[in-house]
Amino acid sequence: MLELRPNCELCDRDLPPDSDAARICSYECTYCADCVETRLFNVCPTCGGGFAPRPVRPRKSWRQGKSLGLEFHPASSERVHSKYSDEDIAAHVRRIRDIPPASR
C-alpha cells in the first residue's frame, strides 16, 4: 500500500492524504503538482521516471467488516526531502526532460 508521504520533497508543501496536488513516481517519490510542472518538468530527480496523481485513500472503510481506509492505514507523518541539490536536479532534468517517460 502507498506510504502517502506528507510533503513535497522539493518545496516542503504540505500534501495531506486527500490532496489533489500530490504527484508520485513509481517509487513513491512525492512532489506537488507545481514543482512537477514548473521545476521538474515531469522528471523524477531520483529515478528519471514520470509522475502521476497520487490516489486519495478514503478516510473510512466503506466495506463492512473490512479494515480499510485512513482510520486503519494512516498516512505517513515522516517528512521526506530530496537528497539532491537544486543544481543537480536542474542538470538531471535538462538532460532527459525531452524524452517521453515511457522511453526513458
N, C-alpha and C positions, 0 to 999 in steps of 0.2 A: 504494500500500500504506500502511497505517496507520503513523503515526510511533511509536506506543507510548511516550508520554511517561512518565517515571519517577516522577512525583509528583502529588499532589493540588494543584491550582493555588490552593487556598484555605488548607488547613491544613498543606500540605507533607508529608503522609503518604507514605511510600514505596509505590509501586504497581508492583511488578515485572511483567514480561511475562505471568506466569502468575496474576496476581491476579484473584480473582473479585469484588473490591471496587471495581474501576475502572469508571467511567462516563464516556461521551463524548457530546458533541453532534455534529451533522452537520459541524461544523468542526473536530472532534477536540479541542475544549477538554476537559480531563481533570480529573475530580474523584473523590473517594472516595464510596462509597455513603452514608456517614454525613453528609457535607456536603450531598450532593444531597437527602437525605431530611429533614434537620433544619435546614439553613440556607438552602438554595436552593429547596426545595420544587419540584424538577423544572423550574427555570427557569435556563437558561444566563445568567450575568451578561453575557456578550458579545453573543450573538445573540438571546436570548429564547426559543430553542427548548427542547425537552425533551432528556432523556438516555436512553441505552440502555446495557446492559452492554457493556463493551469485549471484543471477541473475544480469545481466547488464541491467540497464534501458536505453533505446535508448535516444540519445541526442535530437532528434526531433520527432515530431508527424508524423508518416508515413501514417496515415489515414486522408484524407481531412475532415476538419470540426470537428476534434476531438482534445480535449485539453489533449494530452498525451506527454510523454517524459520529459526529464530533463528541457526543456525550460518552462514547465508548472508546473512540480512537481520536484523541485530541491532536491538534496541530502542534508542531514543534515550537518551543519557545526560545531555542538556541539561535541567536543571530549569526549569520554567516557573511563573510566578506571575501571578495575575490583576492587571491594571493598575488595577482599580477598588478604591476604598476600601470598608471594611465598610459604612459608611453609604450609599454609593451603591448597593451590591449590595442591601442591605436595602430601599431605596426602589424599586429596579427590580423586585425580586421581589414586593413588596406590590402594585405596580401591575398585574402581569399573571398572578400565580400562580393565580387562579381561572378563567383562560381555558384551555381544554384545548390542549395543544401543537399539535394539528392545526388549531386555529383561530387561532393566534397569527400 
